[in-house]
Amino acid sequence: MSDHNLPRRLTAEFLGTAFLLATVIGSGIMGETLSGGNVAIALLGNTIATGAVLAVLILVFGPISGAHFNPAVTLAFVIRREIPITTAAIYILVQIVAALFGVFVAHVMFGEPSFSASLNARTGIGIWTGEFVATFGLIATILGCLRFRPEAIPYAVGLFITAGYWFTSSTSFANPAVTIARSFSDTFAGIRPEDAPLFILVQLIAAVVATLVFAWFASGESKSNID
């Protein structure tokens, strides 16, 4: 894409990321409010809304910006040399700002303080392992589908995150911008600010590992075709 399209791409990233966070936080608040103290029901509501909106947002904004909405995804495409580093840096900045804006909007909708540090502890080897698995799986989903079934990416990503909420111990953040934003929400979906840095580190490591694994897969396929 040419440079004159960059404002459109950044706007798409902003809107998509903001809607994603408004959904994550808003559905968490709604789920907790309506569940009568049943955490499983609250998580189920949070899960369905997040997985569904991801599929919709990727369908809507994918043709414009690639629908990253996630610094880990942007990092993967930097490693693949499909996005310049300078553009990627702007993408990531926009994603973080948009994520915070999405939290703000959700808080306004539900009468919460504009921003509040979360008290929800998410730490320990089991949680970090879960976050590695979640992020590796998300990047694998995107790169695997991109190579063989690109039209399936919106649904595959939505389904993977839906599953990840339940099979990973971390409930599948898999996104540094989401992690930062959720640390400013003392609600069901929040994470303590002091727990966020290790989450983000694990996410970025997982993104790099997944990207390298799929580059290795691709190189093997190329050699097979030559043979």
N, C-alpha and C positions, 0 to 999 in steps of 0.2 A: 504494500500500500504506500502511496506517496505521502509526503509530509503534510500536504494540505488537508489530508484526512485525519491528522492526529487529533485536532480538537474534537471531532466526532467520536473518535475511538476512546478518548479519555472521558468524554461525557457518558458514553455507553458503559465504560468501566465504573464510573461514579454511580450512575443510576442502578446498575446491576448489583454492585456491592452494597449500596445503601438499602436496596430492597431486601437483599439476602439477610442483612443484620436486623432490619426491622422485623423480618419474619422470624428469625431465630429468637430474638429477645421477646417480641410480642407474643408468639405462640407459647413460649415458656411461661410468661406471665399468665396468659389465658389458661393454659393447661393447669398450672398450679392453683389458680383461682377456682376452677370448675371441678377439680379432681377430688375435693373433700379430703385432702391429706394423703391420697393414694399416689405415691411417687411414680409408680409404673404407668398409671394413666396419664399423669402429667408429662412424662417422658414420651409416651406414645403420641400425644398431641403435638409435642415439640418435633418429634421425628417426622410425622406425616407432612406437616406444614413445610418443614425445611427441605425434605426430599422433593416434594411437589414443586415448590417454588424454584428450586435449582433447575429442574428440567425446563420450566417455563422461561426462566431468565436466560438460559443458554440458547434456547430456540429464538428468543427475541433479539438478544444482543450479540450472539455468536457471529453472525455475518458482518457485524460492524467492527467489533474490537477483538474477536476471538473468545470473548466471555471468560477471561481469566478469573477475575474477582478474587484473586488469591496470589500473594507474592511467591508462594511455593510453585505454583503453576508457571508464573512468569519466569522464575529462576530456571525451571526445566527448559523453557523455550530459549532462554539465553544460552544455556549449555548446548542446546541443539543448533545454535547460531541462526535461529529463526526470528529473533527480535534483537535490535541493537541494544547495547548496554545502557546508553543514555535514555532511550525510549523506555526500556524496562524500569529504570530508576523512577521515571515520571509515573509510569503505570503503578508502581508500588506505592509511591507517595499518595496518588489519587485513591488507591484502594484503601489505605489506612484512614485517610480523611473521610472517605465515603462511609467506611465501616462505623466510625465514630458518629457520623451524622445519622446513620441508620439506627444506632442505639438511642440517640437523642429523640428521634421521631417516635420510636417505640415507647420511650418513657413519657413523652408528651401524651401519646394516645391513651396510656393507661394510668396517667396521673402520678407517675414516679418522679423523683428529683431528676433534673437534667442529666447529671452524671453522679455516680456514687461508687466508691471502691467496693468491689465484691468481697464478701467474706467466705465464699465457697471454696474450700480447700480442695485442690486437685494436685497431688504430688506423690512421689514414690516411684520405685522401679516398675511396678505393675502398670501404673498410669502412663509413665513415659514410654514403656514398651507398647502399650495400646495406641499411643499417639504416633509412634513410629509405624506401626502396622497400618493405621488409618491413613496416614499421609502417603506411605509407599503404595497402598492399594488405590488411593485416589489418582496418583500420577500414573500408575500402571493402567488403570481404567482408561484414562484420557489417551495415553500414548498407544496402548493396544488398539483401541477403537479408531484412533486417528489413522493408523496404518491400514486397517482392514475394513472397518465399518464406520467411517466418519459420521454418517447420518445417525448413528446410534448413540453418539456421545451424550446428548442431553439426557436421554433416558437412562443410559448406563451410569452417568455421574449421579443423577438423582437416586437411582436404586442403590448404588454403592454407599452413598452417605446415609440413606435410610437404614441399610443393614448395619453400617458402622456405628450408628447410635446405640445399637443393641449388642453387637458382638465384640466391641472393643471396650476396655475398661475406662477409657478416657471419654467415651461417648463421641469420639470422632470429630474433633475440631478441624484438624488437617489443614489449617489455614492461619498463617501468622497475623494477618489483618483482623480476622475474626477473633483470634486470641487476645490481641491488644484491646479491641473494642469491648469484648465480653468482660475484661477486667475492670471496666468502668460501669458495670451494671450489677448492682447488688440484688439480683433476681435469680430465678431458677437456673438460668443458663450461664450465670457468671463464673468467673475464675479469679481467685485472689491475685492481685498485681504481682506479689512476690513469687507466685507459681508460674507466671506467664513466660519469663525468659527461658527457662528450661524447656517448656512446651515448644516455644518457637525454635530453639536450637535443634531439638529432635525433629521437628517438622522439616527444617531446611536440610538436615542430614539425610532424612528419608527421601526427600525430593531429589537430591543429588544421586543417591544410590539407585533409586528407581530409574532415573534418566539414563544412567550409565548402563544398567542392566538391559534396558530396552535398546540402547545403542549397540550393545553386544549382540542381542538377538538379531537386529537388523543387519549387522555385519556378517553374521553367520548365514543369513538368508541370501545375501548378495554373493557370497562365496559358493553356496550351493547352486545358485543359478548359473554361475560361471562354469562350475564343474559339470 
